[in-house]
């Protein structure tokens, strides 16, 4: 039983590729009526090490959130305020474009796995 859990943890945390993975949702932020809040957030292997982006685009009365792989190399983690049009944050690192609420299920899974390994 411990071997299976240890193997599952190893596979869960091991990164097989050198490319960056990013959370993605609503990658085409220009589509009205779609938003990360309402659409499924997935993990995408970006196929490069450019980095990740997350942002908020304000169009008239709509607020559209998006997450995607960066099209160009990110040299530093930063957020750019687009004043009345929203903001965009870029970051380097695996799954760096998460939001505070994105990782809650991950914390529960890891906690349960550690609990079962100990007891």
C-alpha positions as CSV (number, residue, x, y, z in Angstrom):
1,X,0.0,0.0,0.0
2,X,2.8,2.4,0.9
3,X,4.6,1.6,-2.4
4,X,1.5,2.6,-4.4
5,X,1.1,5.8,-2.5
6,X,4.8,6.7,-2.8
7,X,4.7,6.0,-6.5
8,X,1.6,8.1,-6.9
9,X,3.2,11.0,-5.1
10,X,6.4,10.7,-7.2
11,X,4.4,10.7,-10.4
12,X,2.3,13.6,-9.2
13,X,5.3,15.8,-8.4
14,X,7.7,14.7,-11.0
15,X,8.0,16.7,-14.1
16,X,8.9,14.6,-17.1
17,X,9.5,17.4,-19.6
18,X,11.5,20.6,-19.4
19,X,8.7,22.7,-20.8
20,X,6.5,24.9,-18.6
21,X,2.9,24.0,-17.7
22,X,0.4,26.8,-17.3
23,X,-3.2,27.0,-16.2
24,X,-5.3,27.8,-19.2
25,X,-8.9,29.0,-19.6
26,X,-10.5,31.4,-22.0
27,X,-7.2,31.8,-23.9
28,X,-9.0,34.0,-26.5
29,X,-10.0,36.7,-24.1
30,X,-11.8,38.6,-26.9
31,X,-14.7,36.2,-26.9
32,X,-17.5,37.9,-25.1
33,X,-19.5,35.9,-22.6
34,X,-16.6,33.6,-21.6
35,X,-14.6,33.8,-18.5
36,X,-12.3,31.6,-16.3
37,X,-14.9,31.8,-13.6
38,X,-17.5,30.2,-15.9
39,X,-15.2,28.0,-18.0
40,X,-13.1,24.9,-17.2
41,X,-9.5,25.6,-16.1
42,X,-7.1,23.1,-17.5
43,X,-3.3,22.5,-17.3
44,X,-1.5,22.9,-20.6
45,X,2.0,21.8,-21.5
46,X,3.2,24.9,-23.2
47,X,6.0,23.2,-25.2
48,X,8.5,25.9,-24.3
49,X,9.8,27.7,-21.3
50,X,8.4,31.2,-22.0
51,X,6.2,31.4,-18.9
52,X,2.5,31.9,-18.1
53,X,0.1,34.8,-18.2
54,X,-3.1,35.6,-16.3
55,X,-5.2,38.7,-16.7
56,X,-8.4,40.6,-16.5
57,X,-9.8,42.4,-19.6
58,X,-12.6,44.9,-19.1
59,X,-14.8,45.5,-22.1
60,X,-17.7,47.8,-21.6
61,X,-19.6,46.3,-18.7
62,X,-17.9,42.8,-19.0
63,X,-14.9,41.6,-16.9
64,X,-13.2,38.7,-18.6
65,X,-10.5,36.7,-16.8
66,X,-8.0,34.6,-18.8
67,X,-5.0,32.3,-18.2
68,X,-2.6,31.1,-20.9
69,X,0.9,30.2,-22.0
70,X,3.0,33.2,-22.7
71,X,3.7,33.7,-26.5
72,X,7.1,35.2,-25.8
73,X,9.9,34.7,-23.2
74,X,9.1,36.2,-19.8
75,X,12.2,37.8,-18.2
76,X,10.6,38.7,-14.9
77,X,7.5,38.1,-12.9
78,X,5.4,41.3,-13.1
79,X,1.9,42.7,-13.3
80,X,0.9,45.5,-15.6
81,X,-2.0,47.6,-14.7
82,X,-4.1,48.6,-17.7
83,X,-6.0,51.1,-15.7
84,X,-9.6,51.0,-16.8
85,X,-9.0,48.1,-19.2
86,X,-7.8,45.6,-16.5
87,X,-4.5,44.0,-15.8
88,X,-2.1,41.3,-17.0
89,X,0.4,39.4,-15.0
90,X,3.3,37.3,-16.4
91,X,5.3,34.8,-14.5
92,X,8.1,32.2,-14.9
93,X,7.7,28.7,-13.5
94,X,5.5,25.7,-13.6
95,X,1.8,26.5,-13.0
96,X,2.7,30.0,-11.7
97,X,-0.4,31.6,-13.1
98,X,-2.8,30.2,-10.4
99,X,-5.1,32.2,-8.3
100,X,-5.6,31.7,-4.6
101,X,-8.7,29.6,-5.1
102,X,-7.1,27.3,-7.8
103,X,-4.9,25.3,-5.4
104,X,-7.4,24.4,-2.7
105,X,-8.3,21.0,-4.2
106,X,-4.5,20.3,-4.6
107,X,-4.0,21.0,-0.9
108,X,-6.7,18.6,0.1
109,X,-5.3,15.8,-2.1
110,X,-1.8,16.2,-0.8
111,X,-3.0,16.4,2.8
112,X,-5.0,13.2,2.4
113,X,-2.1,11.3,0.7
114,X,0.3,12.4,3.5
115,X,-2.3,11.3,6.1
116,X,-2.7,7.9,4.5
117,X,1.1,7.4,4.3
118,X,1.6,8.2,8.0
119,X,-1.3,6.0,9.3
